[in-house]
Amino acid sequence: MANIQRGEASFVHEGVTYHLVMDMNAFAEAEDAADMGVDDLLQALSPKIDEKGNITSKPRLKHLGAMLFGALRARHPNLRHADAIRLLDSKDAGEAIGKALTASMPKPDPSAEGKAAAVPGIGTKPKKTGRQKG
């Protein structure tokens, strides 16, 4: 995965404000909690949509809870994975996960693509391999 930024979001549940920090540590915690790699976990968080635009399957609570758990650990280190799953009852938890994930992986600026000219003389020249003529 390329240059992951740090995304932050928060939500309130039963009068308590929970702060999410989506960074490399959060992804590592989420990987452990879900027992799967971050790429697979991110794919599992995406709802499956058919060709008509209908949602055919939603993310599993286990996966959402793992991602929420990972994101909460920076500011709420005593929180357990089971606590994070219970926090999914909050209507704002899912939105906070989405905001933090989006902020942690911003899209590159399309205006910067392909505009830099190649600079001559950078890098190494290819070397001949094999038997040298002599």
N, C-alpha and C positions, 0 to 999 in steps of 0.2 A: 504494500500500500504506500502511496506517495505521501509526502509532506503533510502530516496531520496536524492541524492547528488545535487550539484549545477552544472548545465551545462551552458556553455556560448558559444556564437557564434556571428558573426556580418555579416552585408551585407551593400553594398552601393547602394543607390537609388538616382538618380538625384544629385550626388555629395555629399550627406549627408551619413555619416556612422551611422548605427543603430546597437546598441548593445543589444543582447538578454541575459537575465539571467533567466534560468529555475530553479526555486527553489520553495519552498512551497508557498511563496507569489505569485509567478507567476501562480501557479496552482489555488490558491484561486481567483485571479483576473480573470483567464480564466473561472473558474466555474461560477462566477457571470455574466460574459459577455455572456456565452453560456446558462446560466440558466439550467445547468446540472452538475452532479457529475463528478469528475475528471476521475474515471474509465470509465464512459460512454463516456466522451469526448475523452479520449485516444482511445477507441474502434472506435468512430466515425471518428477519424483522419486516421484510417487504411483503405486503399482502399480494396474493396471487389474483390477477385480473384476467378475465377472458377477453376474447376479441370484441365483445359487445360493450366492454367497460364495466362489467359486473364483477364484484369481488367474489371469488370462488373459495378462497380460504384466507383466514386472518392469521396473523402471527400467534404463536403459542405463548401462553402466559409465562412459561418457563423462560423463554427467550427474552421477552419484554422485561421480566423481573431481573434477569441476569444483567441486561444493559442498564436498567435503572440502578441496580445494586452497585455496579462498577462506577457509574457516574456520581453516586451519592457518597462513596467512600472517602473522597478527598475532604469533604466538609463535615461528614457524619461518620467518623471512623468506627464508632461502636455499633452502627446499624448492621443487622444480619441480613442474609439473603432472604429469609422468610419475611422479615419486616418489609423489605423492598417489594416483595410480591403482594403483601397486604396493602401497600401504598398504591398499587395499581387500581384500587377501588376509587381513588380520587379521579374525578373527570379531567383534571388538569395535568395528571402525571404523564399521560401519553403525549400530550401536546408539548410538554417540557422536554421529553426525550427527543421528540422530533426537532425541536428548536436547537437543542444542544448538539445533536448529530449534524444538522445542517450547518451550524456555525463552525463545527470542528473540521468540516471538509468543504471549504468554499470552492466554487467552480473557478477555474482560471479565467483571467480577463481575456476575452476573445480578441481584443484590440492588440494584444501583445504577441499573438501567435504569428510566427513566420516572418516577422519584420526585422529581425536582427540579421545583418549581413555576416556571412562567414568571414573570419579574419584569417588571412593567409599566414602560414608559418607556425600555426599552433598545432601541437600534436607531434607524432613521430611518423617518420616515413616508413613504409612497409619494408621489411627486411626479406632478402632472398633466403630461401631455405633449401636445403639439399646440398648436393655436391657442387662446389664452385668450379667454374671453368678456369683453367689456369695456364 
